[in-house]
Amino acid sequence: MENLKIIPFGGLGKIGKNMLAIEIDKSILIIDCGIMFPDESMHGVDVIIPDYEYLQKRKDSIKGIVITHGHEDHIGALPYVLPDLQVPVYGTGLSMGLVSVKLKNTKSVAKSLINTVIPGDPFDLGPFNITLFDVNHSIPDAAGVIIKTPLGTIVHTGDFKLDHTPVHGKPTDFHSISEVGESGVLLLLSDSTYADTPGYTASEEIVGKSLDRVISEAPARVIVASFASLISRIQQVGNSAVNHGRKMGIVGRSMVDNVKLATEMGFLNLPPGTILSDDELRSYPPELTIIMTTGAQGEPTSALAKMSTNQHRNVTIQPDDTVILSSNPIPGNETAVARTIDNLFKLGANVLYSRVEDVHVRGHASQEELKLLLRLVKPKIFIPIHGDHRHLVHHSRLAQSVGMSEKDIFVMENGEVLNINSKLDAEILQKLPLRENYIDGKEAGNVTAKILKERTNLSKQGVISIAIALDIETGDLVGDPEITSKGFIDTEESVSLIKSTYDIIEDILDSMDDKSDINRIETKISEQVSNFLYKQIRRRPVVITTSVEV
């Protein structure tokens, strides 16, 4: 019997980019395929996806991808990965609906690859016998995964919390969890996002009551920003709209698509006429409307960010508007969210967010829930997943507090390979050399760490462009060089510095016996001008030299 390998390609050490492979008997099962959002230093990067080169080389061994739920950090990389791997994808109804929406412009992926699975109904993928079970999260139809392998049973929780009064009516399936725990579990992979938070996570019911109160007291229009996939929040806002005689508008392409899909699939239930079209919304009295929109994370191109800077084509913020940000900032987005809130206040809006009102609760389990799950599952081996490194460490300590041995707990990093042999002994054998896979536009691989460094340098130091004309026969300089600077110091000193570069260029050309190698000339000029500027002002702009022979 071959060994069982667990290989995380994302989701550990940083929030996002969730993707994990389980490999046995030369067969591979993938759990989730998500993106991570860039921070402000990653100029021009749209999203980051897992480095899946290891899987590319073994795509004939991949039996399928199982999706736990429809959030971007679990499904967002599929449009980039699936055309390459061409393997089937499995998940619950809403998850597969959201995947289909994401893939609608990806023509190279056949609809037959998307497979809807009912929780509780087992199915086989090679040596893996798989059963999904209901978990409660901040999106309906989320699931955990039970995977039976020849070496033993694996439980992957997905993202979860234990909410006994969820908005969409499906609490976490304790029966399936306790049943599999009694039958014996080899390995547990469990959500760690709030493993450093004591107590229990509050119920969505609290948010519903708070939103309803705020909307009832609002003197004018209400704008609620949330994740496009947070269907339960859209349902709560819609319920309040109905309760208080308001109509609802949906703004933001991804949210419009998701509302349409969730309504068609029965996950969003509002009376006919509650949701207005854009034209109807424009002509309806603002004080009788609620706008549900994207942009709660301060994304620069989102609808709310554009509203906050008066750049949205349909919605202009008015004094006395009530704006609710129904989310917590994802780590790294705090500055962008704060900027959006400040801009909204400057426009006269009353802005409410989780630090001042109960307008959002976490979608992840806190410490007491995590300990309960550990006691129910009783795994032989435990790997905390989905969290920053500190979250993984806290979760490992929780596991020890309920009786697990430290030697059976593995706080892993992305790319590490955990090997479990036929004797059920586990150890980390190696670490794959994963790289960041940046997406700029539609394709992966076009942006490298070197390009990002150059973009950062351009943003901080500026650029100087040098154009020279050389005599085609002698290689001598013809006329003065044309020097242009952008983002560099704009003072008399800069004029003096740029003029000094003329002498550097002439000296370089005079010192060269062989002037036939144009590339060598351009490189030498760029390097020496850069060094000169750094010595003078301790700044190193990007220097680009181009030449033409005349």
N, C-alpha and C positions, 0 to 999 in steps of 0.2 A: 504494500500500500504506500502511495506517495505521500509526502508531507503536505500539510496545509499551510499556505502562506497568506498573510494579511499585509496589504500594501496600501497605505494612505497616500494619495496624490494631492490632497488638499484638505482643508478643514481643521488642521492641527497647527497650533502656534499662532494663527491669525483667524479671525472670523471671516468665513466665506470660502468660495472655491472648493466646496465639498465634493470629494470623489474618492472612493475606496474600492480596492479590488480584493477579491477572495479567490485564491487559486489552489486547485487540487486536481490530481490526475491529468495535468496539462489542460485543464478546463478553467476558464476565468469567468467570474460573475462580478459585475460592477454595480456598486450602490451609489446612486446620485451622480450628477454631472453639472456642477454649478460654477458660477462666476464669482469674482471678487471685484469690488469697486476700487478704482485707483484713488490714491491720496493726491493732495494738491501739488506734490513734487513731480508727479508723472505727467508731464505736459503733453497734451494731445492724446493720451491713452483713454480709450472708451471703457474697456473692461479688461480684466485679467482672467485667463482660464488656466486649468491645470496643464502641466507638461505631461502629455500622455504618450510620449515617444515609446516607452516600454510597451504600452498596449498596442500601438501601431504595429510594432514588429511581431506581435502575437495575435493580431486581430482574428485569425482563423480559429483561435482557441476560445474566443469570447462567446459565451452562450447568450448573453443579454445584459441589459442595464435595467436595474430596478430603481424606481423613483419613489422616495418616501413622501414628498409633498411638492407643491407647485411654487415655492419661493425661488427667486432668481439665483440665490446661492446654492440651489440644488438642481435647477433645470436650465439655467441661463447659458451654459456652455454647449448644450446639445446642438444648436445651429452650426457650430464650428466643428464639433467632434463627430457628430453622427454621419455627415456626408463622407467622412474618411473611413470610419469603422464599419458602417452599414450593418449594424446589428439590431435586433429587436429591442424595444423599450416597453417596460411593464409598469403599471401603477394603477391607482384608483381612478374613478371616473373624472373627477374635477382635475386631478393632476394631469391626466392624459389630455383632457380638454385644453388646459393651459399650455401643455407641450405642443399640441396641434396648432394653437394660435402662434406660438413662437416659430414654428417650422413652416408656416403657411407660405413664406416667400423662399423657402429652401427647396427648390424643385428636384434636387438630386436625392431627396429622401422620400421613399414610397410610403403612402399612408398605411400600408400593410405592416410596416415595422412598429406601429403604435398599437399596443395591446392593453385593453382595460381589464383589470382584475378586481374581483369582489373580495373584500377582506373575509378571511375564514375559508376561502376556497383554495386548496393547495394546487400547485402546478410544478412541473419538473423542467429544469434546464440542465441538461447533462447530468452530472452527479449531484446536483443541488435540488432538493425538494423544498419549495418556497411557499410560505403562507404569510400574507399580510394581516396585521391586526390594527384595529382602530386606536389612534392616540389623539389626544386633544392638543391643539397648537393654535396659533393665531391665524390659521387658514383652514377652512373645512376640508374634510376628506384626507387628512394627514394619516400616515400609517407607519407603524414599525414593521420589522421584517424578521420572521423566524426562518432560519435556513438549516435544514438537516443535511449533513454531509456524512461520508463514510467514517470520519473520525469523531463526529459528535455534532451537537446542535449549537448554532450561533444565533444570538439575538442582537439585532440592531434596532435601537429605539427610534431612530430618526429624531427630529426635534419634537419635544413633548413637554406637557405639564399635566398636572392632575386637577382638572377643573370639573367640579361636580355639577355646575350649572352653566355649561357652555352655550353660546348663542346658537350654534348650528345643531345642538341636540345630541351630539355624539361624544360622550365622555370616553376617557381612556379605557380600553378593554382589560380590566383587571383579571377577568376569568382566564383569558388566553395566556396572560403573563404568568399567573400563578400556576396554571396547568403545565406550562412548559417548564417552569421552575421545578415542579415536583417530579417531572420525568427526567430531569438532568440536563444542565446546560454547560457546554464546554467553554464558551466564550461569550461575554457580554461587551457590546460596544454601545456606550451611552452618552447622550447629550450632556455637555459640561458647561454650557454658556453662563449659567448663574450658579455654578458650584461654590462660589465664594459668598453667596447671599443667604443669610440665615432664614429659617422659618419656611413658610409656604408662599407660593405665588398667588396673588389675588385673582379672583374670578372675573371673567369678562362681564359678569352681571353688574359689577361696580361701575365699570365704564359706561354701560348703557344708562344707568341711573344718572350719572354725572353729566353725560352728554344731553340727556333729556332735560335736566334742570337748566343747563347753560343755554340751550336752544330756546326754552320757554321764556327765559329772562332777556334774551337778546333783543335790543330795540330796533335793529335793522337786519340787513342781510347777514347770513352765516356762511362761512367758507371753512370746510373741514378738509385738511390734507392728511393723507395716509398712504400706505403702500397700495399699489394697484391691485395686488393679490389678496389684500385683507378683506375678503368678502364679508366676514362676520361684522366688521366695523361699518361697512357700507349698509348692511342690513340694519344695524342699530341706528344709524343716522336716518335711514329711510323710515324706520318706525317712528322716530321723533318727528320727522317731517309730517307724517300722517297724523300723529297725535296733536300737532299744533297748527294744523291747517296750512302747511307750507308745501310747495312743490320743490322738486329736486333736479338739479342739473349735474351732469357728469362732464368733467373737463380733464383732458389728458388722454392721448391716444390709447395708451396701454390700459388705463382704467376703463375707457369706453369699451374696448374689446373684451375685457374680463367681465364687466357687468353684463354685457350681451350674452356671453358664454354661460355665466353662472345663472342667469335668468332662464335660459333655454334648458339648462340641466337641472333646474329646480333647487339650486343652492341659494338663490336670492328670490325672496317672495315679497313683492310689494303690490298694492292694488293698481290696476290699470290707470294710467294718467298721472301717477306719482312722479315719474321721471319725464322731464321736458326735453325737447330737442333744443339745439342751440338757438334757432330762430324764436321758438316759444319763450326761452329763457330771457332773451333780450327784451321782449315786449311785456314780460310779467313784472308786477311790482316787486322791487328788490326786497322789501321788508317781508315778503311772503315766500322767499326762496331760500334754499340751502344749496350751495355748490360743493360737490364732492370732487376733490382734485388730487393730483399727484404732486410730489415735491416736498414731502415732510422731512426728507434728508438733505434739503438745501441744494439738490443737484442743479448746476448752473442752467441747464437747458430745460428744466422741468416747468410745468405750468405755474406753480406757486412762486418760484424764483422770478419768473418773468412778470408775474403780477406785482411782486414786491419792488420791482424797478420800473413799473409802468410801461412794460414792453409787451404785455399780452394783448393780442389783437381783439379779444372779445370781452375780457374782464378788466375793469379798472377799479382799483381799491378806493373806497369812499370812506370818509370819516364816519365813525360809529359802526362800520363793519366789524363783526366778530370773527376772528380767524383762529381756528383750533388746529394745532399740530398734534395729531393723534398717533404719536410714535415716540420712541426714544432714539436719540442719535446713535447710529452705528459708529463704533470706534473709528476715528479718523475723519468723521463728518461733523464734529462738534463746531468747528469754526464756520463752516458753510451754513449750518443751521442757525447759529447765532447771528450771522450776517443777514440771513433772510428775516429773522424775527425783528432785528433792529430796523431794517428797511420798511417792514410793515408798520411798525410803531411810528416811524417818521411820516408815513402817509396817513396817520390818524386812526388806524385800526386798533381795536382791542384784541391783543394776541394772548391766547391761552395755550399752555404746553404742560408737559407732565410734571415739571417742578412746581407749578403753581395751581394745578387742577388735576383731578383724577380722570384725565382724558385718554389715558393709555395704561394698559397693564402688559407685563411681559408675557411672551409666548413660551417661556422656558421654565422648567422646574427649578425650584430652590432646594436648599440642602435637605430639608425633611422629606421632600418628595423623592429626591435622589436616593436617600437612604432606604426609604420604603421599597423602591424598585429593586435595589440591590438585595434586600432581604427576600423579596418575592422570587427573584430569578435565581439567586444562589449560584452564581457562575464559578467554575473552577479557575478561569482566567478572566481578567478584566482589563479593557483598554478604554480609558476616557477619550472621547472624541468631541469635535465641534466646540472649539474655544481657543482663546489665547493660552499661552503656556501656563500662566498662573491659574487659569480655570482648570486645566488638566491636573495640575498638582493638587489643588484643593479637592478635586473629585477623587483622586487617588487616596487622599487622607480620609475622606468620608468612607471609602471602601474599607480601609483599615479599621475605622471606628466601628464598623458593623461586623468585624471578625475576619476579614480577608487577610491573607499573608502578603507582606510587601513583595515577596519574590514572585507572586502570581499576578502582580499589577504592573502594567507596562505603560509608562508615560512616553509616548512615541513622538517622533517628528515626521513631517512629510518626507516620503522617500525611503524611510526605514522599512525593512522587510522582517516581519515577525514570522518565524518558522515554528510550527508545532509538529512534532514527529509522531510516529505510531504509538509511542509510549506516553503521549500527551505531555511531553516536556516542551517548554516554549523558550525560545531565545531569539534575540535580534541578531541576524546573521550579517547584514550589510545595509548600506544606504545608497539608494540610487541618486545619481547627480542631477537632481531636478533643477530646472531654470524657470524663471518667470516667463509666462507666455502672454505677451501683451497684444491686445487687439486695438488697432488704430484703423477705423473704417470697417471693412467687411471681412478682412482676412487675418489669420494668425501668422506670426513669424516675421512680419514686415518691420516690427519695432524691436530692436535689441537693447540691451543695457547700455551699449556704447552710444546708440542714438539718443536714448533718454538722457545720458550724461551730457551730450552735446546740446540738447534742448535746454537743460538746466543751466548750462554755462552761457548759452545765448541769452536766457532770461535774466541772468545776473550780471554778465560782463559786457554784453553787446557784441557787435560784429563790425569788422573793418574789411572792406572789399578793395582790393588793389588790382587795377587793370593796366597792363603794360603792352606796348607795341614794340616788337623787335625786328630789326632789319633781317630779312630772310637770308641774305648772303653772309653778313658779318656777325649777326647775333647781337649787334649793339642796340642800345635803347634809342627809340625814335620818339622824340618829344618827351614831355613830362608824364609820369604815371598819373592815372586818375584814381584818386583815393576817396572813398565814401564810407562814412561811419553811421551806424544805427545803434541806438541804445548805449552809446559811449558818452563820455563826458562832453558836454556841449558848452565849452568855455573857450576863452582865448588860448588857454594852455593846450587844449586839444588841437587847435589850429597849429600851434607851434610844434607839437609832437608829430602831427601828421606830416608837416613839412620836413621834419628831421628824417622821416622814413625815406624821402627822396635820396638822401646821401647814402643810406643803408643799401638801397636797391642798386645805385650806381656802383658802390664799392663791391657788391656781390658780383655784378656782371663784369667789372674790370678784373676781378681776381680769378675768373674762370677762363681757362684756356679752351675748353671744349664747351661750346654753347649750343650744341645740337640737341642735347637732352632737355626738352622743354619742361617735362614733368619734374626733373631734378631742380631746374631753376625756380619753378613755382614753389616747390616744397621748401627750398632753402630760404627764399624771400619770406614766406609765411612764418617759418620757425624763427628767423632772426628778428623780424619785426615784432613778433610776439614776445620774445625775450627782452628786447629793448624797452617795450612798453611796460613790461612787468618791473624791470629795474627802475623805471622812472616813477611809476605811480602805484605799484603793487596791484595792478589789475591786469588780467590776461584775457582780452576779448578774442573771439574767434576771428582769425585772420584768413581770408580767402583770396588767393592770388590767381588771376587768370591772365593768359597772354595770347597775343595774336601776332602772326608773322606778316610783315608787309614788305 
